[in-house]
Amino acid sequence: MEFVLWILAVILVVSGIVTLFRGSVMWGVILIIVGLLVGPGGVSIFT
């Protein structure tokens, strides 16, 4: 389960960075924060 959360967090953070470069600052920041919260290194919302 931790591996799946890690992959999901990486996808969210990368998509947040891409969204930032496309010009949507608010959505990019939200995606990065959610990615950091979901990841096993952060505060996981599933535990």
N, C-alpha and C positions, 0 to 999 in steps of 0.2 A: 504494500500500500504506500509506503514511503517513496518508492521509486516512481509510482504514478503521480503522486503529489509533486515530486521534484520536477518531473517532465512538464506537468501542468503549469507549475510556477515559472519555469524557463520559457514556455510558450507565451504566457501572459506578459512577462517582462519584455521579451523580444518584440511582441506585437505592440506593447506600450511605447517602446523606443521608436519603432517604425511610425507609429501614429504621431509621436512628437515631431519627427522629421517631416511628416506630411502637413503639419500646421495645426493639428487639433491638440492643443496643449492640455486642456482639461481631461479629455479622454485618455491621453497618453499617461498622465500622472495617475489617473484612477486605475488604469490597467497595471501600472508598475506597482502601486501600493497593494492592490489585490494579489498580484503575483508574489509579493514579499510576505503577505499574510498567509497565503495558502502553502507556501514552501515549507518543507520540514525544518529548515533552519530558522524560520520565523515563528510567529504565533499561529499555529495551524488551527483553522476553524473546524476541523474534523476530529479533533481529539478533546 
